[in-house]
Amino acid sequence: MMHAQRFAGLCKSQPARLVMNIGLAQGGQYGMVEAVAMDEWNIEKVDNMKYGVMEGWSRLSNVLNGSNGRSADSQNFGDKFQPLSSGPSAQEKSDSGAKVDVNFQWGSLSNGSHTCLPAIDSSFSDVAGATFKSGSGVSERECDWFNDIAEVGLQAAKEVSSCVPNDTVFATLVNSHFWDMLIFNLQNVEEESCFMHRLLILTMDESTQLSCDKKHYKHCIPYVRTMGASDFEQTGSSDYNPITWLKSKMALALIHSNLTVFTFDSDVLLFQVPDVDAIISTNIDADIFYQLEKVDYPALYSNASTGENDPNIEHEGFNSGQVLWRPSEMLKLAIPSAFRLGGQPENIEALDQGNIRRAIADANGWGKTQPLSYLYASNYKGKDSVEEHSANWITYHATWVVGHDSKMNVLRKAQDSWKSLQQKGTGNQIIRPEDTEDDHDEGLSIYYASFGGESNCEFCLQKARWIAEFVNATTLFVPTCYGTYHTGGSDVQLFDFYNATMMGNCCINETDNTFTIRSWDPANLTGELHIDQLPCVEVSDGLCENELRALGDHLKFTSITTNISLSDVRKFGRRVYVAGVFDFQPTFSLVGSEYPRIPLFGFCSPPTFNDKILHEARERISEIAGMEPSDTLCVHWRQDDFVGKSKLFVENVSFAADAITEYAQSQGLSSVLLLSDDPTDAAKLERLTFMRSSLHTANLKTFRLRHEMSMDPMSIAIDKAACTSMKGFAGTLGSTFSESILAMREHKAKQHPLACAKKHGNSVEPGVENNILF
């Protein structure tokens, strides 16, 4: 097909887009000269997902009329916010194979304002076409997009389902920043086709649309423009607020199609398929059922509680993260009213949910509302009860925490807790403490602490993972990285940088023991863990006391045991603190006497960076004009505390520059990305300047990443991620920073860490080419 001169296809079809792009790119005698979109009303939407770059589709109507297929607006479409035409009529869309019962049409009034009938009539013309900062206005493109939502919603509602009522669908929304979170949150229901075939997934960028299609989800709907990754943060530069309004916009389109819809955020974990009939049965007269913002779960499960309607138990607030919307005249009025409220100056920074609640009240509709059951839980105080009482919960919303990784930690805990309770066979009712037996779970939790720079903390995490796997632990508590040396004394959570999901074992092998990763703050035990007394085992004398002094008075040890065998750790109870993880080195027990030393990061497979770090690294690299990763040697030249320790590569700048130059030339590389400590005094600045000058003299283009390391805790991770993208690497022997990069590069090249290679009977291969430590 790519060699055809003319091609006709559906421009929303990924195979058709592939054929068209490659065909047109070939040019010449055998190239494609025209690609015609049979679904021409989708051209602008598809191109918008390509950030406003037109792909070159011709319009079928123009071809049939004998005119140039590519219209002028197609050839000049360069702004991804360019207004689009109102799209095909309902009859045109029905001719394509899907009947649409309602047709949303963009209209203009004599005063210059607009409507989107039947959803936004003349009484709300100030909403149609409004460019509210909050994102609550309805654009011309969104009016046409309402037709897409209605069409797909009606298709989904026709799917035969044993778990979702007739004329009912579910809907969520997602972009690439939290696609992995949505996949995690669907894990318990993904095999339930009765639910998945009724689920609409709104995708907010092209990458997510592709991912959704690859998962073979039936109803993936692209939004009209790319929405930036918000990381659930309500900031002026974020698309967070506009994203939150998309749920009520979908609901408006669907209730006008006479469909009931349950919308939920991508940070809502589904333990089971919500029972819509059961929800409605709690108040058959209600038009909308909403998640409570606050529920005091510990009080609910206390002996004094009389149930979820107990007036003495805190249960209040409107959260739009989980809402069941029913077709009603009240909601058809209240939702556009909420859009208007969202555009008022005093409400621009307010969340959608507050405006929706106020609009319902203004429409005298509050008597038509009903909170969802406590079984639709949230993290507000649900976090205090999830471990013991989530067995019969239906969902869990990761509220009251901000950021992708923080939310993922909350969701993992909820999933693990719920799963554990399922295995114990806990009953399906409010479970009070007196109803449960003592917990006899034999699971083992390992705690430890780490000190120094981020790479030292990562180094300790490697060894702690090995220990957790060796002792068959069920949970590894990873500590806050305190007073990091290179970032102005900041405290850092490692899983703000890394994917915790990749860390629940050591060698990432199916035969390995897997364990849960959780974060903890040993210097602040006032939170959910309530741990202040643990038995301590140490790898050599004095380490328990040393770490106890370093952590202050927050932690107390019930006992201290020295030089124990790790196989005996379980004798000390279900929770054990291991001191001296940094110094742990079980060399011969791991790999045999032929290896005198395991590389610093040769214990476990290294961590992988999360999307945020990878994105930042790519951005920093792209800012450097003239640097090609395929022609660049990344160099970590350690100064700082390594100066004065008789390391020639560190002490002698000329020697180091010569060594770097010789190695770069041997690898055929002409550029250097130089990573080094930010100079803290004139002498160190002079050394760094001399190094760069020497490399320049040797005809090596030398670059540095843009950041102020002392002000940016992420900079260490960004540097490492950037370095793994370069062709070659030269580091400082003995530096955990350098050896961490080396391990990541070897992992990227699919080489086993030494300990893992021996453990699983794999051959121990030589180091990856283009890597060296001086």
C-alpha positions in Angstrom: 0.0 0.0 0.0 2.9 2.4 0.7 3.9 2.2 -3.0 0.4 3.2 -4.3 0.1 6.6 -5.9 -3.2 7.3 -4.1 -4.4 5.8 -0.9 -7.7 6.1 0.9 -8.1 5.2 4.6 -9.4 6.3 8.0 -7.2 9.0 9.4 -7.9 7.9 13.0 -6.6 4.5 12.2 -3.0 4.0 13.3 -2.2 1.5 10.4 -3.6 4.0 7.9 -1.6 6.8 9.3 1.6 4.7 9.1 0.9 3.8 5.5 0.2 7.5 4.6 3.2 9.0 6.4 5.7 6.5 4.9 4.1 6.6 1.5 4.2 10.4 1.3 7.7 10.5 2.7 9.0 8.3 -0.1 8.3 10.9 -2.9 9.8 10.4 -6.3 8.6 8.1 -9.0 7.4 5.4 -6.7 6.1 7.7 -3.9 2.5 8.3 -2.9 1.0 11.6 -4.2 -2.2 11.7 -2.2 -3.8 10.2 0.9 -7.5 10.7 1.2 -9.3 10.6 4.6 -12.6 8.9 4.3 -13.4 10.2 7.8 -12.4 13.8 6.9 -14.1 15.3 10.0 -11.4 13.7 12.1 -8.5 15.3 10.3 -8.0 18.2 12.6 -8.5 16.1 15.7 -5.8 13.6 14.6 -3.5 16.3 13.6 -4.0 18.1 16.9 -2.7 15.0 18.6 0.5 15.6 16.5 0.9 19.0 18.2 -0.7 21.0 15.3 1.5 19.5 12.5 -0.8 18.5 9.6 -0.1 15.1 8.3 -1.2 15.8 4.7 -4.5 14.1 4.5 -6.8 15.2 1.7 -10.6 15.6 2.2 -12.8 13.1 0.5 -15.5 15.7 -0.2 -12.9 17.9 -2.0 -11.7 15.0 -4.1 -15.3 14.0 -5.1 -16.0 17.6 -6.0 -13.0 17.6 -8.3 -11.0 20.2 -6.3 -7.6 19.9 -4.7 -8.1 17.4 -1.8 -5.9 19.3 0.6 -7.9 22.4 1.6 -6.2 25.7 2.4 -6.9 25.4 6.1 -5.3 21.9 6.2 -2.1 23.1 4.4 -1.6 26.0 6.8 -2.8 24.4 10.1 0.1 25.2 12.5 -1.6 26.2 15.8 -2.8 23.3 17.9 -5.5 25.7 19.3 -6.8 26.6 15.9 -10.6 26.5 15.9 -12.1 23.7 13.9 -15.2 23.3 11.9 -18.3 21.9 13.6 -17.8 18.5 11.9 -20.3 16.3 10.2 -24.0 16.2 10.8 -25.7 13.4 12.7 -26.8 11.9 9.4 -23.3 12.0 8.0 -22.0 10.2 11.1 -24.7 7.6 11.0 -23.8 6.9 7.4 -20.4 5.9 8.6 -21.9 3.0 10.5 -22.8 4.4 14.0 -26.2 6.0 14.9 -26.0 9.0 17.1 -29.2 9.9 18.9 -28.1 13.5 19.7 -26.2 15.9 17.5 -24.2 18.7 19.2 -24.0 21.7 16.9 -22.0 24.9 17.2 -24.0 28.0 16.6 -23.6 31.8 16.5 -25.9 34.4 17.9 -26.5 37.9 16.6 -24.5 39.4 19.4 -21.5 37.4 18.4 -21.7 34.9 21.2 -22.2 31.2 20.6 -24.1 28.0 21.6 -23.5 24.3 21.5 -26.9 22.9 21.3 -28.4 21.1 23.0 -25.8 21.1 25.8 -25.1 24.9 25.9 -28.0 27.0 25.0 -28.3 30.8 24.6 -28.7 31.2 28.4 -25.2 30.0 28.7 -23.7 31.6 25.6 -21.0 33.2 27.9 -19.7 29.7 28.4 -19.6 28.7 24.7 -16.3 29.8 23.2 -15.1 31.2 26.5 -11.3 30.9 27.1 -11.5 30.7 30.9 -8.2 30.2 32.6 -9.8 27.4 34.6 -10.6 25.5 31.4 -14.3 25.3 32.2 -15.4 27.0 28.9 -16.7 24.9 26.0 -14.8 25.6 22.7 -16.0 24.9 19.2 -13.8 21.9 19.0 -15.1 20.5 22.3 -18.7 21.0 21.0 -17.9 18.7 18.1 -16.0 16.4 20.5 -19.2 16.0 22.4 -20.5 14.0 19.4 -17.5 11.7 19.6 -18.2 11.1 23.3 -21.9 10.5 22.7 -21.2 8.2 19.7 -18.6 6.0 21.6 -20.8 6.1 24.8 -23.8 4.7 22.9 -21.6 2.1 21.2 -20.3 1.0 24.7 -23.8 1.0 26.2 -24.8 -1.6 23.5 -22.2 -4.0 24.7 -23.7 -7.0 26.5 -22.8 -6.9 30.2 -23.5 -9.0 33.2 -22.1 -6.5 35.7 -23.2 -3.0 34.3 -26.9 -2.1 33.9 -28.4 -1.1 30.5 -27.7 2.4 29.3 -24.8 2.8 31.7 -21.1 3.3 31.1 -18.0 4.1 33.0 -15.5 6.8 32.0 -12.0 7.9 33.0 -9.3 10.1 31.6 -5.5 9.8 31.4 -2.4 11.2 29.8 1.1 9.8 29.5 2.2 11.1 32.9 -0.1 8.7 34.8 -0.9 6.0 32.2 1.0 3.5 34.4 -1.2 4.5 37.4 -4.4 3.8 35.4 -3.1 0.4 34.4 -2.2 -0.3 38.0 -5.7 0.8 39.2 -7.5 -1.4 36.7 -5.6 -4.6 37.6 -8.4 -6.1 39.7 -11.1 -5.6 37.0 -9.2 -5.8 33.8 -10.3 -9.3 33.2 -13.9 -8.4 33.7 -15.0 -7.9 30.1 -18.5 -6.9 31.3 -16.8 -3.8 32.8 -14.0 -3.1 30.4 -16.3 -3.2 27.4 -18.4 -0.5 29.1 -15.4 1.7 29.9 -14.6 4.9 28.0 -11.0 6.1 28.3 -10.3 9.7 27.3 -6.7 10.0 26.2 -5.0 13.4 26.4 -2.0 13.0 24.2 -1.0 10.8 21.2 1.3 8.6 23.3 -1.5 7.6 25.5 -3.9 7.0 22.6 -1.3 4.6 21.1 -0.9 2.9 24.5 -4.6 2.6 24.9 -4.9 1.0 21.4 -2.1 -1.4 22.1 -3.9 -2.6 25.2 -6.8 -3.4 22.9 -9.2 -1.4 25.1 -12.4 -1.0 23.1 -13.3 2.6 23.7 -10.2 4.9 23.6 -11.3 8.5 22.8 -8.7 11.2 22.0 -9.3 14.7 23.4 -9.3 17.6 21.0 -5.8 18.8 22.1 -2.8 17.6 24.0 -3.1 18.2 27.8 0.2 18.7 29.7 1.2 16.3 32.4 -0.1 17.9 35.6 1.4 15.5 38.2 -1.9 16.3 40.1 -0.5 19.7 41.0 -2.7 22.8 41.0 -0.2 25.3 39.6 -0.6 28.2 37.3 1.4 26.6 34.5 -0.3 23.3 34.8 -3.3 21.8 32.9 -4.5 20.4 36.1 -7.7 22.5 36.4 -8.7 22.1 32.7 -8.2 18.4 33.1 -10.5 18.1 36.1 -13.4 19.8 34.1 -13.2 17.1 31.4 -15.1 14.6 33.6 -18.2 16.9 33.8 -17.9 17.7 30.1 -18.0 14.0 29.3 -20.9 13.6 31.7 -22.8 16.4 30.0 -22.5 14.8 26.6 -23.5 11.4 27.9 -26.5 12.4 29.9 -27.8 14.3 26.9 -27.5 10.9 25.2 -29.7 9.5 27.9 -26.9 7.5 29.4 -25.9 7.1 33.1 -22.2 7.4 33.6 -19.8 6.7 36.5 -16.7 8.9 36.1 -13.5 8.3 38.0 -10.1 9.7 38.2 -7.0 7.8 37.1 -5.8 7.7 40.7 -8.8 5.7 41.8 -8.0 2.0 42.5 -10.8 -0.3 41.6 -10.9 -3.4 43.9 -14.1 -4.6 42.2 -16.6 -3.4 39.6 -18.8 -0.8 41.2 -22.4 -2.0 41.4 -24.4 0.8 39.9 -27.8 -0.7 40.8 -26.7 -0.9 44.4 -25.6 2.7 44.3 -28.9 3.9 42.9 -30.8 1.8 45.4 -29.5 3.9 48.3 -31.6 6.9 46.9 -33.6 6.1 43.8 -34.6 9.8 43.6 -31.0 11.1 43.4 -29.6 12.5 40.1 -26.0 12.4 41.2 -23.9 10.3 43.6 -20.6 11.6 44.7 -17.5 10.6 46.7 -17.2 12.2 50.1 -14.1 14.3 50.5 -13.7 13.3 54.2 -14.6 10.2 56.1 -13.2 9.3 59.5 -12.6 5.6 59.0 -11.0 4.9 62.4 -14.1 6.4 64.0 -16.4 4.4 61.7 -14.8 1.2 62.7 -14.6 2.0 66.4 -16.7 0.3 69.1 -18.7 3.5 69.5 -19.8 3.8 65.9 -23.4 3.0 64.9 -22.5 2.9 61.2 -21.7 5.1 58.3 -24.7 7.4 58.9 -23.6 8.1 62.5 -23.9 11.9 62.9 -20.9 11.9 65.2 -18.6 10.6 62.6 -16.9 13.0 60.2 -18.3 12.5 56.7 -18.4 15.6 54.5 -17.4 17.4 51.3 -17.9 16.8 47.6 -15.1 15.1 45.6 -15.4 14.8 41.9 -13.0 11.9 41.7 -15.8 9.4 41.8 -19.3 10.5 40.6 -22.3 8.7 39.2 -24.3 11.0 36.9 -27.9 10.1 35.9 -29.7 11.8 33.0 -31.8 14.6 34.5 -32.9 18.1 33.7 -31.3 19.3 36.9 -27.9 18.2 35.8 -28.3 19.5 32.3 -28.8 22.9 33.9 -26.3 22.5 36.8 -23.3 21.4 34.8 -23.3 24.4 32.4 -23.9 26.6 35.5 -20.7 25.1 37.0 -18.8 25.9 33.9 -19.9 29.5 34.2 -18.9 29.6 37.9 -15.5 28.2 37.0 -14.9 31.2 34.7 -15.5 33.8 37.3 -12.3 35.6 38.5 -12.8 34.5 42.1 -13.2 30.8 41.1 -10.5 30.5 38.4 -8.0 28.7 40.7 -10.8 26.7 42.4 -11.2 23.0 41.7 -14.1 21.9 39.6 -15.8 20.0 42.4 -16.5 23.2 44.5 -18.1 24.9 41.5 -20.2 21.8 40.7 -21.5 21.6 44.2 -22.4 25.2 44.3 -24.1 25.0 40.9 -26.2 22.1 42.0 -27.3 24.1 45.1 -28.1 27.1 42.9 -30.3 24.9 40.8 -32.2 23.7 43.9 -30.8 20.3 43.2 -29.1 19.5 46.4 -32.0 17.3 47.4 -31.3 15.3 44.4 -27.8 14.3 45.6 -26.5 11.4 47.6 -23.0 10.6 48.9 -21.5 7.3 47.8 -21.0 4.6 50.4 -17.9 4.6 52.6 -16.9 1.6 50.5 -15.8 4.1 47.9 -12.9 5.0 50.0 -10.3 7.8 49.9 -6.9 8.3 51.4 -8.0 11.1 53.7 -8.3 8.8 56.8 -8.8 5.7 54.8 -5.0 5.3 55.1 -5.5 4.6 58.8 -7.9 1.7 58.2 -6.9 0.2 54.8 -4.6 -2.4 56.3 -7.3 -3.9 58.5 -10.7 -3.1 57.0 -10.5 -2.8 53.2 -11.6 -6.3 52.4 -15.1 -5.2 51.2 -14.1 -1.8 49.9 -15.0 -1.2 46.3 -12.5 1.6 45.3 -9.7 3.6 46.9 -9.0 7.2 45.8 -5.4 8.5 46.4 -6.5 11.9 47.7 -4.6 14.2 50.1 -1.2 13.4 48.5 0.4 15.2 45.6 2.7 13.8 42.9 2.8 10.7 40.8 5.1 8.6 43.0 3.5 9.7 46.3 0.1 8.6 44.9 1.6 5.3 43.6 3.0 4.6 47.1 -0.5 5.1 48.6 -2.1 3.0 45.9 0.4 0.1 46.3 -0.3 0.0 50.0 -4.0 -0.1 49.4 -3.7 -2.9 46.9 -1.4 -4.9 49.0 -3.7 -4.5 52.1 -6.8 -5.4 50.2 -5.2 -8.4 48.6 -3.9 -9.7 51.9 -7.4 -9.4 53.4 -8.9 -11.3 50.5 -6.5 -14.1 51.1 -7.6 -14.2 54.8 -11.2 -14.3 53.7 -12.4 -11.3 55.7 -16.2 -10.7 55.7 -18.2 -8.2 53.6 -19.4 -5.8 56.3 -18.1 -3.0 58.5 -15.4 -4.9 60.4 -14.7 -3.6 63.9 -11.4 -4.4 65.7 -13.2 -6.8 68.1 -14.4 -8.8 65.1 -10.8 -9.7 63.9 -8.4 -12.2 65.3 -4.9 -11.4 66.2 -2.7 -11.0 63.1 -0.6 -14.2 62.8 0.9 -13.4 59.4 4.4 -14.6 59.3 5.6 -11.8 57.0 8.9 -10.2 57.7 9.6 -6.5 57.4 13.1 -5.2 57.1 14.0 -1.6 58.1 17.3 0.3 57.6 18.7 3.8 57.4 21.1 5.5 54.9 23.3 8.6 55.1 25.3 10.8 52.7 24.6 11.6 49.1 21.8 10.2 46.9 24.2 7.7 45.4 25.1 6.4 48.8 21.4 6.0 49.6 20.9 4.2 46.3 23.9 2.0 47.2 22.3 1.1 50.5 19.0 0.3 48.7 20.8 -2.1 46.4 22.2 -4.0 49.4 19.0 -3.8 51.3 17.1 -5.4 48.4 19.6 -8.2 48.4 19.1 -8.7 52.1 15.3 -8.6 51.8 15.4 -11.2 49.1 17.9 -13.4 51.0 15.8 -13.5 54.1 12.5 -13.9 52.2 11.1 -10.6 53.5 7.6 -9.5 52.6 8.3 -5.8 53.0 11.3 -3.6 52.7 11.1 -0.1 54.3 13.2 2.3 52.4 14.3 5.3 54.4 14.4 9.0 53.7 17.8 10.0 52.3 18.8 12.6 54.9 20.9 15.8 54.5 22.2 14.9 51.0 25.7 16.2 50.5 25.3 17.5 47.0 21.9 19.2 47.3 22.3 21.7 50.2 21.3 19.3 52.9 17.9 18.5 51.4 16.1 15.4 52.5 15.2 13.3 49.5 12.7 10.4 48.9 14.4 8.0 46.4 11.1 7.1 44.8 10.6 10.7 43.7 13.2 9.6 41.1 12.9 5.9 40.6 10.1 3.4 39.7 9.4 1.6 42.9 7.5 -1.1 41.0 10.9 -2.3 39.6 12.4 -2.6 43.0 10.4 -5.3 44.7 13.0 -8.0 44.1 16.8 -8.1 43.6 17.6 -9.7 40.3 14.3 -9.2 38.5 13.9 -12.9 37.8 10.7 -14.9 38.0 12.2 -17.3 40.6 13.1 -14.4 43.0 11.3 -13.6 46.1 9.3 -10.5 45.6 8.5 -8.0 48.4 6.7 -4.8 48.9 8.6 -1.5 48.8 7.4 1.1 51.3 8.9 4.4 52.4 9.6 5.4 56.0 11.1 8.3 57.8 13.2 7.0 60.7 13.7 10.5 62.2 9.9 11.2 62.2 7.8 8.4 63.4 4.6 10.4 64.1 3.0 9.2 60.9 1.1 6.1 60.0 3.8 3.5 61.0 3.9 4.2 64.7 7.1 2.3 65.0 9.5 3.3 67.8 10.9 0.0 69.0 12.7 -2.6 66.9 15.3 -5.3 67.4 18.5 -4.2 65.8 21.0 -6.6 64.1 24.3 -5.3 63.0 27.0 -6.5 60.6 29.8 -5.3 62.9 30.1 -4.0 66.5 28.8 -0.6 67.3 26.7 0.1 64.2 23.4 -0.1 65.9 24.5 2.5 68.4 26.1 4.7 65.7 22.9 4.8 63.7 20.8 5.3 66.7 22.8 8.4 67.6 22.5 9.7 64.0 18.8 9.3 64.0 18.2 11.1 67.3 15.8 10.1 70.0 13.0 9.1 67.6 13.9 5.4 67.4 14.6 2.9 70.2 16.0 -0.6 69.9 14.6 -3.4 72.1 17.8 -5.4 71.6 21.1 -5.3 69.7 22.7 -8.4 68.2 26.1 -8.5 66.5 27.6 -10.7 63.8 24.5 -12.9 63.2 23.8 -15.0 60.2 21.2 -13.4 58.0 19.3 -16.7 57.9 18.6 -16.1 61.6 17.0 -12.7 61.2 13.5 -14.2 61.5 14.2 -15.3 65.0 14.0 -11.6 66.1 10.3 -11.1 65.1 8.3 -9.8 62.2 10.0 -6.3 62.2 13.8 -6.1 62.2 16.1 -3.2 61.8 19.4 -4.0 60.0 22.3 -1.6 60.9 25.4 -1.2 58.7 23.7 -1.9 55.3 26.3 0.5 53.7 29.2 -1.8 54.9 27.5 -5.1 54.1 29.6 -7.1 51.7 28.9 -10.9 51.6 31.6 -11.4 48.9 32.5 -15.0 49.0 29.0 -16.3 50.0 27.7 -14.6 46.9 30.1 -15.3 44.1 32.9 -17.5 45.3 36.6 -16.9 46.1 37.5 -16.3 42.5 36.0 -12.9 42.8 37.8 -10.8 45.4 35.2 -8.0 45.3 31.7 -7.4 44.0 31.4 -4.1 42.1 29.7 -1.5 44.3 26.5 -1.9 42.4 26.9 -5.5 41.5 24.3 -6.9 44.0 20.9 -6.3 42.3 19.5 -5.0 39.1 19.7 -1.2 39.3 16.7 1.1 39.6 15.0 2.6 36.6 14.2 6.3 36.5 10.5 7.4 36.4 9.1 9.3 33.5 9.6 12.7 35.2 13.3 12.3 35.5 13.7 10.8 32.0 11.7 13.7 30.6 13.8 16.3 32.4 17.0 14.6 31.2 15.8 14.7 27.6 14.9 18.3 27.9 18.3 19.3 29.3 20.1 17.3 26.6 18.0 18.9 23.9 19.0 22.4 25.1 22.7 21.7 24.4 23.4 22.9 20.8 25.9 20.8 19.0 25.9 17.8 21.3 25.0 14.4 19.8 24.6 11.6 22.3 25.9 9.1 19.7 29.2 11.0 19.5 29.6 11.9 23.2 31.6 10.5 26.1 29.9 11.2 29.4 32.6 11.8 32.1 32.0 11.9 35.8 35.1 13.5 37.3 34.7 13.5 41.1 36.3 16.3 43.0 35.1 17.6 46.4 35.7 15.0 49.2 37.8 12.8 46.9 40.5 15.5 46.6 43.4 14.7 48.9 42.9 11.0 48.8 45.8 10.2 46.5 43.6 9.2 43.5 45.7 10.3 40.5 42.6 10.8 38.3 41.2 13.2 40.9 44.3 14.9 42.1 46.1 15.6 38.8 43.9 17.5 36.4 46.4 17.1 33.5 46.5 13.4 34.0 42.7 13.2 34.1 42.3 15.3 31.0 44.9 13.2 29.1 43.1 10.0 30.3 39.7 11.3 29.2 41.1 12.4 25.8 42.9 9.2 25.1 39.8 7.1 26.0 37.5 9.3 23.9 39.7 9.1 20.9 40.0 5.3 21.3 36.2 5.1 21.1 36.0 7.5 18.2 34.1 10.1 20.2 34.5 13.9 19.7 32.4 15.4 22.5 32.4 15.2 26.3 29.5 15.7 28.6 31.3 16.6 31.8 29.7 15.9 35.2 31.5 17.2 38.2 30.8 18.8 41.5 29.7 22.4 41.5 32.8 24.2 42.6 32.5 25.6 46.1 35.6 27.6 46.2 38.1 29.4 43.9 40.5 26.4 43.9 37.9 24.0 42.7 36.6 26.4 40.1 40.2 26.8 38.8 40.5 23.0 38.5 37.3 22.7 36.6 38.2 25.5 34.3 41.6 24.0 33.6 39.9 20.6 32.9 37.5 22.1 30.3 40.3 24.1 28.7 42.5 21.0 28.4 39.7 19.0 26.8 39.0 21.9 24.4 42.7 22.0 23.4 42.5 18.3 22.6 39.7 19.1 20.2 37.0 17.6 22.4 33.8 19.7 22.5 32.9 19.9 26.1 29.4 20.4 27.5 27.7 20.8 30.9 24.1 20.2 31.8 22.1 23.2 32.9 21.2 23.2 36.6 22.3 24.4 40.0 23.0 21.2 41.8 22.9 22.7 45.3 19.4 24.1 44.6 17.9 21.1 42.8 17.6 17.7 44.5 16.6 16.1 41.2 19.8 17.2 39.5 21.7 14.0 40.6 19.1 11.8 39.0 18.9 13.9 35.9 22.6 13.8 35.5 22.6 10.0 35.7 19.7 9.6 33.3 21.4 11.9 30.8 24.7 10.0 31.2 23.1 6.6 30.4 22.0 8.1 27.1 25.5 8.9 25.9 27.6 6.6 23.7 30.5 6.2 26.2 31.2 6.7 29.9 34.3 7.3 32.0 33.9 7.6 35.7 35.8 7.9 39.0 36.7 4.5 40.6 35.2 4.2 44.1 32.6 6.9 43.6 29.1 5.5 44.2 27.8 8.1 41.7 30.1 6.7 38.9 29.5 3.1 39.8 25.7 3.7 39.9 25.9 5.1 36.3 28.0 2.1 35.3 25.5 -0.3 36.7 22.6 1.4 34.9 24.5 1.4 31.6 25.3 -2.3 32.0 21.6 -3.0 32.9 20.5 -1.1 29.8 22.8 -3.3 27.8 21.1 -6.3 29.4 24.1 -7.5 31.4 23.4 -9.2 34.7 24.9 -7.7 37.9 27.6 -10.0 39.1 25.7 -11.4 42.1 22.6 -12.0 39.9 24.6 -13.7 37.2 26.1 -16.1 39.6 22.9 -16.7 41.4 20.9 -17.7 38.3 23.7 -19.6 36.7 24.4 -17.1 33.9 27.8 -16.5 32.5 29.7 -13.5 34.0 30.3 -11.3 31.0 33.0 -8.6 30.8 32.0 -5.0 31.2 30.0 -3.3 28.6 32.0 -1.6 25.8 32.5 2.2 26.0 32.6 2.1 29.8 35.6 2.7 32.0 36.5 3.8 35.6 39.8 5.6 36.3 
